[in-house]
């Protein structure tokens, strides 16, 4: 008995810690949020509400261009780096392998050698598959590269708290964000299962300062350096035909994160329609309830998630556990067929939209550093909606009647996943 007492005690302490940690947040159960007051996503009142709630200042006079898949994204991405005159700040969660990984590194090396300050943040977990020779090559050329929160034996708990942000800011005036990582999987045009479907956005205008701030926040933790000066934060004039935008940035927290607050406020404010695309869709009961409540108000709700080509099948199984309740409320669920769907986008009432790194899961809502661009514009929302409609043409709608007859073994697998939902 004495021989097993110590390991048993450690095990019991670990279980107790995990249980207490999982219960610390009231929305781990079905107790969610409630909206007090009336807001409309197309009004200035909604911008004021989000600004006060999540601390994201409203910037006016901005332009955003939606970029679909690698064939559109990477040429614009690389061209922006090549045009840099003072600074390049690049942050990514996934930096893996392939020709594009080499090309991005080579382009950064060229600019650093020419005297441009190039700063790169790579998440230590997300970039684990990266060829380390590229890191050495960039550093030799003068690119400052840091790995965000590398694993440490004395900091095991922070291992799950990653930076999932995808950012590129050039000269403080042009920014990119969205879902795209730097790897062969993101090249092409989603033409086969080896080339993924994703969305990114190129941004100009004063709102770029928000993207710069999201980068600077992670850079400060990574290096201790505070980025300032005109090379990073120049004066940016409002574009004559630009509109209002915000940058939501969110980090792990014991209480409510900005990602959670923004998502709930947006769902609760919807009056007519919601189109949600999420690469990893595992809603907690509170957010399932928020979706169902929106449908109950008469909001037309369509949700697009990956199909069989998802890279994490366990996550798909966990997300499917919510299909019964969602489809029962009249919400249309679609699974994308051709390849892995990695986009994270949202349109509401045809006038408000977001593109960023935030998935509809607990990992994005509570565990990761995330960023998303929020745009109040009928034109941009319309462009995003057109892309959504095209994706539906290659997707399968979940039929509630057929879904209710799925095998008992499948139901059992879905039921088991709820115990791991907090980590997904």
N, C-alpha and C positions, 0 to 999 in steps of 0.2 A: 504493500500500500504506500509506504513512504517513497518508494522508487517512482511511483506515478503521481505523487502529490504535486510536485513542482510543475511538470508539464500540464497537468490537469488544471492547476491554478492559473497558469498563463493562458490556457485555452479559454477558461471561463471568463477571465478578465477581458480577453479579446472579444468574445461574444457579447459581453455586457457593454463594452465600449461601442461596438458596432450598432447594437440595438439602441443605445442611448443616442448615438449620433443620427440614426435614421429617424428617431422620434422628435428631434429637436425642432423640426420645421413642421408647422401645423398643416401644410399642404401636402405632406406625405400621405395624409388620409384624403377624404373627399371634401374636407372643409376648404373652400376656396375663397374667392374674392367677391365683392359686391360693388357695383358702380352706384355712386350717389351723385346725382346731377345729370344733365343732358349735354352731350357733345356730339358733333357731327364731324367725321373724318375730313370733310371738305371745307370746314370752317376754320377761321383763325383760332377759335376757342379750343379746338383739338390740339393745335400746335402749342398753345399756351399750357394745356394740360400735360402734354408729354414733356415740355420743357421743364415744368416745375417738378414733375414726378421723377424723371430720370436724369435731370441735370444736363440735358442735351440742348444747347442753345439753338434757336431757329436762325438759320442763315438764309438771306434772300439773295436773288440774282445768281442762281446756279444752273448748270446744265449737266444732265446725266445721259450717257449713251449706253444702251444695253448691248452687250456682246454675248453671242451665243456660241458655245463650244470653242475648242482650241483653234480652229481655222480662223475665227474672228478675234479671239482673245489674245493669242500669243504674238501675232504681228503688231497689234496695237501696243501691247505690253513691252515688247523689245524695242519698238520705235521710240517709245517714251524714254526708255533708259538711254538710248543712243543720242537723244536730243538734250540730255541733261547738261547743264552748264555749271551747277554749283553742288547739288546734293542728290543722292538717291537713297531712299530708305525702303528696304524690302523686308517683309515679315511673312513667313508662311509656316503652316503646321506640317504639311506634307511636301518634302523635297526628296524625291526618290531617284529613279534612274531613267535613262533614255536620252536621245539626241537633244531634246528640249532642255534637259537638266544641264547638259554640257554647254548649250548655246547661251542660256541665261548666265551661267558662270563666266563664260568667255566675254560676254558683253559687259558684265560688271568689271571684269579685269581690265578691259580696254578703257573704260571710263575712269577707273581708279588710276590707271597709269597716266592718264591725261590730266590728272589733278582734281577730278571730281571726288568729293567726299562720299564714299559708298558704305552704307551701314546695313548689315544683314542680320536678322534674328531668325534662327531655326529652332523650332521646338525640339527639345532633346529626344522626346519619344516619337513624335510624328516624323522626324527626319532620320530615324534610326537606320533606314534602308539606303540612305544617301552614300554615294561613293566618297569616302573621306579624302581622296586625292583632290577632289574639286575644292574642298575646304582649304587644303594646303595651297592650292594654286591661287585661290582668291586672296588669301592672306599674304602670299608672296607678292601679289600685285598691288597690295595696299588696301584691299577691301577689309573693313573691320567686320568680323564674323563672330557672333556669340551664340551659344546654345542655351535656350531658355530652360531653366530648372532641370539640370542634369540629375539623374538618379543619385541619391546619397543615402548611405545606410542609416544616418541619423535623421533623415527627413523623409521617411517612407510615406507619411500621410500626404505630403504635397505631390506625390507621384501622379495622383489622379487629377491634379489641378494643372491643366496645360493651357498654353495659349493656342487657341484654335483660329485666331484671326488670320486673314489673308489680306495683306496690304502692300501697295506700292505707291510711294509718293515721290514725285520728281520735282526738284527745285521749290518745293512747298506750294506749287500752283496746280499740278495735275495729279489726280489720285485714282487708284484702282482698288476695288474690293469686290468680294463675292465668294464663290465656293471653290474656285479653282486652285489646285495644288500644282507643283512643278514636277511633272513626271510624264512618261509616255502615255499613260492612261488618259490624260487630259488633252492630248493632241487630236487632230482630225475633226470629224463632224458627227460623232456618235453613229458612225456607219456600221459598226459591228460591236460585239461584246467586249472587244479589247480597247475600245475608245469610248470614253464616258460622255454622258450628257450633263452639261453644267452651264451656269450663267454667271457672268461677271459684269461689272459696270465701270465705265471711265467717267470721271467727274472733273468738272472745272468750276471755279468760283470760290467764294469765301468759305463754303462748307468743307473744303479740302483741309482747313485747319483742324477740323474735328478728326479726320483720318490721321493727320500728323500727330495729334494728341494721343490717339490710340497707340500709335507706334512708339511715341516718346515714353508713354507709361511703361511699356514692356522693356524698352531700351534702358530706362532708368534702373529697373530692377536687375537687369542683366549685366549692366556695366557700371552703374553709379554715375553715369554722365547725364547731365541735363542739356537737351538740345535747344538752342535758342539762336537768335540772330536772323538776319534777312535771308540767309541761305536756306533756312528751315521754315521760317515764319514771316514771309514777306507780306507787304500790304497787297491785298487782292481786291480789285474793283468788282463791283456787282455787274453781271452781264445784263445788257439791256433787255434781252428776252428771256432771262432766267427766272426761276421760281424758288419757292421756299423748300429747304431741305434740312435734315438733321442727321447727325451721326450718333447712333446709340452704341455705347460701349458698356460691356458688362463683365464683371469678374465674380469669382466664387465668393459666396457670402453665407453666413449662418442664417440670416434673414432673407428678405426678398431681394432678388437681383433685378437689375434694370431690364434684363431680357424677359423675365417673368412679368414684370409690371407693364412693360410696353405691349407684350403679347395680349395680356388680359384686357388692357384698356382698348386695344384695337378691336378685339373680338366683341367686347361689350358695346362699342360705339357703332358697329356695323348696322346699317339699315336695310341694305338691298342684297349685297352679294359679297362672298368671300371666296377667293381662289388661293389655296395654299399648296405649295410644293415643298416637300421635305425629304431629304435623303435618308434621314433616320427619324422615324415617326413612332414614338413610344410615349403617348400622353399619360400623365398621372391622372387619377380620378378627377382632380379639381379642374384640369384643362379639358378633359372629356366633357365634364359638366358644362364648362363655358361654351364649348362647341355646340352641345345639344341645346343650351339655352338660346344661342344665336339662331339656330334652326327653328326653335319654338317661336321666335319673334317674327318668323317669316323670311329670314335671310336665306337666300339660295347659297348653299355651301358645297363646294367641290374641293376634294383633297386628292392630290396626286403624290404617290410614293413609289419606290422601286418595286419591281416585280422579281422574277426568279434570278435575275442577274445581280442582285445585291451582293456586295462584298462581305456582308456580315449577316448571314442567314438567321442567326439567333435574334438579332435586333428585329428583323422582319417578323419572326414568329411572335415576339413580344408585342409588337405594334398591332398585329392582327387580333390580339386579344380584345381590342377595343372596337372591332368592326361591328359586332352585334349591336351594341348600344348606339353607335354612330349611324349606321344604316337604318336602324329602327326609328331614328329620329328624322329620317328623310335626307340625311347627308349622303352625297354621292362620293363613293370611294373608288379610286382608279389606281391600278398598278401598271407602271411603265414597262413595256415589253422588250425593246430592242437591245438595251444595254443597261449598265449601272446608271441610275439617275442620281446625280450628286448635287443638284441645284437646291437652293434655299431661298424661296421667293414668296411674296404675299401681295395680293391686291385686294382692296376693300372698296366696295361701292363705285368702282371704276374711276376713282380719283386719288386714292392714296395707295402707295406701294412701297415695298422694301425689298432689297437685295443684299445679302450678306453671308455670314458664316453660321448663322443660328439655325440649328435643327429644332424640330419639335420634340425634344426629349429632355430628360433630366440632366444629361451631361452638358448640354448647351445652356440650360436654364440655371443650373446651380454649380457646376463643377469647372467649367472652362471659362477662359477669357474669350469674349466674342465681340464682334462688331457688325453692325448692319447700317446701311444707308436708307434713310426714310425720305420719301419724295411725295410731295403733295402736288400732283400734276395729272390732268386727264390725258395728256399726250403720252407721258411716260407710262402711266398705268395701262393705257390702251396698247402700247407696244408690248408690255409684259403680258397682257391678257392674250394678245395674238399668239405669242410664243406658247402660252399655256394651252390654248385651243389646238395648236399644231401637235403638241405633245399628247393630248388626249386622243388624237387620231391613231397614235401608236400604242395606246394603252387599253387595258381590259377593265371594264367596270365590274365591280363586285355586285352580284345579284343577291339581294337579301334572302330570297327564298332558297336559292342554291347554297348560299353560304351557311344557312341554318342547318343544312343536312350534311355538313362536313363530318368526317370520321371522328369517333370518340378519341382515338389516339391523337389526332391533331388538336382537339380541344384540350386534352391533357397537357400537351406540350405548351400550349398557350398559357394554361393556368399556372404551370410551374414558373414561367418567366416573370410573373409579377413579383416574386421574391427578389429578383435581381434588377427590377425596374429602376431603382435609385441609381445604379451604376451605369445605366444605358443612356 
